[in-house]
Amino acid sequence: MQGAKHTGNFVRSIMRPRPGQAVSVQMEDGMPKQVRVSRRNQATADVNISSDILGNISLTIYHLVNGSELPVEFKFVYCPDAPYALIREVMDGRDNRICLPLRMISCIGDQIGELSTPVVGMTDSSASYKKNGFIVTEDFVKRYCRTVDNRCAYYQPHDSRQMHAPMDALFVIATPGLFKFLTISPFNEGVLDMLHLGYQCSFADTFQTLRVGDSISYEVTMQELVNVIGGKRLVLRVQFYSMGTRIASLSTSFHYRNTTVDQSIAFRHVQEAPMELKIQTQADAAVLRNREWFVPSEGAEADIVPGTVLEFELSSHYRFKSETVYSYIQTTGRVMRRNPCVPGQKVVVGEVDFECYESLGNPVIAFLQRHGTGMDPVSLFDGPGIPVQKKMRVVAPRSAAPYAAASGDFNPIHTNPYMASYAGLPSTIIHGMWTAATTRALIEETVAQGIPDRMRAYSTEFVDMVFPGDTLDTKLYHIGMKGGRMLVSGETVNQRGSAVLTCTAEIEQPPTAMVFTGQGAQQVGMGMDLYAASEAARSVWDRADAHMIARYGVSLLHIVRKNPTEVTVKFSRCQKGALVHKSYMSLETELVNGDGSVSTVPLFPDINTRTRSFTHRAASGLLNATQFTQPAQTVFALACIADMRSKSLIPERAVFAGHSLGEFGALAAMTHIFSVEDIVDITFYRGMLLNKSVERDAQNRSQYGMAAVNPARVARAFNESELYFVVEAICRHGKRLLELVNLNVNGQQYVVTGHLSQLDVLRRVLDTISIRRISTSGHSWKEHVEALIRDTIVAHDGDITPRRGRATIPLSGIDVPSHSTQLLPAVACFRRCLQGRIRAGAVDYQQLRDIYIPNVTARAFEVSKDYFEHAHGITRSPVLAWELRDWNYPDVPEHSSVVSHLARTLLIELIAYQFASPVRWIATQDLLFGARGISRLIEVGPTPTLIGMAHKTLAAEKFTERDVTVLHIQQNNSDVYYLYEEEVVDDAEHSVEDTAPVATPV
């Protein structure tokens, strides 16, 4: 009899014969006085049963913890006068006696670091336990990984990198703190009926992963203590810190069968799911303002108007009067308004401060659920998901003792067969955390490609028990995306086909670079399939089109779909027509006069106050006219990325760069610096500056062009430096523009721009060098080539029709000397345009730092004196010179207004000078495939261009060992969007040998 409950005689199970046992019976007066069970040739007992003349019976099971035999005593009373229950167990103090070995666990952590803060007020929901100074050591990692059979190379000593520690080691580190709670009343009541339900662990976004040498502190708090069907549930939360910064969080839940908690101390802490509320009418705004729990910030009334989108970040604390009625609710948090001018930027406009007693529900959350929507970053694939691996098999160890020793979890039901029998189990059970760790290792190996930094979150649910020797098969599925990470689910089943564990994991995608195509890739109808299929893409195109019509009187969608050769803009007398007229007349540029002075001239000199219409014309179609190509292709990029974001496909810290015009698409798509309307204005103006940078004839033709050059086709020893010399010499002798402006593939692909006559001279000179096999070695070759250049210029017949040469290919449709010094006079105008569109405070440095690679520098963006000096050395920008002259920023916080100002200044100068500076794509690719270690490159553009450059670059000897997946957003749509067919992979099997200190489930 246990309390008021009849139960089977578990002593029979405890005392059943087992291999290797030795049993001794001490007799007194012909009656058994003591029964002792031990292993053969062992001096100490495993089980001892004794009785006295008063009918008191003592059953002691000795539990081995760290080499010490700790007694767990169970007391019984023989009651002959109660034949219906002859033996009664003494329940008073039983749970405390059982918890003795578990308390030993909670003391293990106190041997390291500072003294622990004791747990006080255990019925207080604010009770906590803090522990400082756990040092992650090489021995700790090696011992733990052996027990869970984790063979990841990063968890092994290595000469060239610091040794890592697996994510699940955090649970081991926190085990003493967890058992501080689990072994103290009221949580130890029914301790042998406690089931570990599962755990969730995640790293902070700013933290990579655990490493040997890290000093870890943690705090354990209670998140939930509530009654549920069949018992009570306890949820504990652990926050981990290193050097004062939070690095990870963990929560773990336990179910106590047939044991409840007094409702007066039941509680639940909840971090509510983020919600958004769209204010569509004045009535919506009034309804929110009238909520007594909404406290607007001072002066924020004007921020809550129709069109506003508010975000709510709330947390709640609940206490219970009964299972269905709350005795107390408190909800607090902040309310933020999205900045419509600067996407991604949020401004706090108020707080939620709610408190009530005795309620059936939370009115704050109910209001938001009725009027708002969730902000779920999860995008699930159709169907069950993509199989990651057909099956992975492990065999559980025959003993859980090695895992117990490595993890510090000496819960007796895992390692003591007699305690397992007392708990009614057929044998000891493997730690669930062993099963969780082996499954996590499988995900890390197969999905994260063995790179610990990529595993960001992992959660498990323990469905059933695992017994020693069980064969466990795991299947994994890539089920969707979450915040740019791969969402993977798994199920582990035993040899009987019963599920024992389910899990989910968030895995960073492989180190990814998003690169954006430059002008020349445009196509009629580009992006229109996505326009029809994607609401996110359609929204971008529609906003851009509406703005183009309102500001410039031209439909961007019409140009993309039809590519008309002309479009007439009418400047009607109505307000809309007047605004369009004003827009055109406001566009200006600067020209350098013969005397060196600068004059401002209109970009559309034919438009004046009396003009009633203007016609845009282009013989090859307006989609190929620079002023329309640039916004159209940029909006294409924005729409593609918007669609990918809507499916959570964009990695949070993806590196990004754009080739020429593509840089503007990259910045607009990958950051929140520009609105759609702003980037349309910027690229339209940029296109007009380019278009008006050269004189044109009546047919709108210029005398400038571009040509691609492959030095390798000139001569074997002819390379970049020789090409630079030839181009500079032709420019000098021909006295007209010729410059090397795109450096695309080392030794293979360069672009030269200049006057058509100069481009023709370049073709003829390179052909002559190739045909005559003129050597470029020695000291005299330059003189020889200069003479050749002079002769070619003199003999030139005036025919400037672009022709293909042995090493040159004219680029059709480009008649502007982009990225040449000829465009320097337009920098000041473009700077002013950018300053008007990139507002002060709008640049979030974190969206650029280390991940944005500008064309001008080909170095990852950084706010530092060294970077400013480097950019100034290239551009000679007076603005950068001004900042450097008074530079006094030794230790500026990354999130300060000073850094935002400097980032804005640097960004504006880099992209203002971009169209007058060479595109350093060779250096950009070297950075991506070299120091940045990119293993996945995705080109965003209408037609594949940059992926060809990437393939050629990766073929170079220095990158032959790099394994990089090169994709185009349309050509490789299935790979970019993970639209895979099921793959069949051979089963893999790992078994855990008894001789190795191998893992066991928790």
Buried (B, 14 or more C-beta within 10 A) or exposed (E): BEEEEEEEEBBEBBBEEEEEBEEEEEEEEEEEEBBBBBEEEEEEBBBBBBBEEEBEBBBBBBBBBEEEEBBBBBBBBBBEEEEEEBBBBBEEEBBBBBBBBBBBBBEBBEEEBEEBBEBEEBBEBEBBBBBBEBEBBBEBBBBBBBBBBBEBEBBEEEEEEEBBBBBBBBBBBBBBBBBBBBBBEBBBBBBBBBBBBBBBBBBBEEBEBBBBEBEBBBBBBBBBBBBEEEBBBBBBBBBBBBEEEBBBBBBBBBBBEEBBBEBEBBBBBBEBBBBBBEBEEEEBBEBBEEEEBBEBBEEBEEBBEEEBBBBBBBEBBBBBBEEEEBBBBBBBBBBBBBBEEBBEBBEEBBBBBBEBEEBEEBBBBEBBEEBBEEEEBBBBBEEEBBBBBBBBBBBBBBBBBBBBBBBBBBBBBBBBBBBBBBBEBEEBBBBBBBBBBBBBBBBBBBBBEBBBBBBBBBBBBBBBBBBBBBBBBBBBBBBBBBBBBBBBBBBBBBEEEEEBBBBBBBBBBBBBBBBBBBBBBBBBEBBBEBBEEBEBBBBBBBBBBBBBBEBBBBBBBBBBBBBBBEBEBEBEEEEEBEEBBEBBBEBBBBEEEEEEEEEEEBBBEEBEEEBEEBEBEBEEBBBBBBBBBBBBBBBBBBBBBBBBBBBBBBBEBBBBBBBBBBBBBBBBBBBBBBBBBBBBBBBBBBBBBBBBBBEEEEEEEBBBBBBBBBBBBBBEEBBBEBBBBBBEBBBEBBEBBBBBBBBBBBBBBBBBBBBBBBBBBBBBBBBBBBEEEBEBEEEEBBEBBBEBBBEBBEEBEEEBEBBEBBBBBBBEBBBBBBBBEBBBBBBBBBBBBBBEBBBEEBBBBBBBBEBBBBBBBBBBBBBEBEBBEBBBEBBEBEBBEEBBEEEEBEEBEEEEEEBBBBBBBBBBBBBBBBBBBBBBBBBBBBBBBEEBEBBBBBBBBBBBBBBBBBEBBBEBEEBEEBEBEBBBBBEBEEBBBBEEEEEEEEEBEBBBEEEEBBBBBB
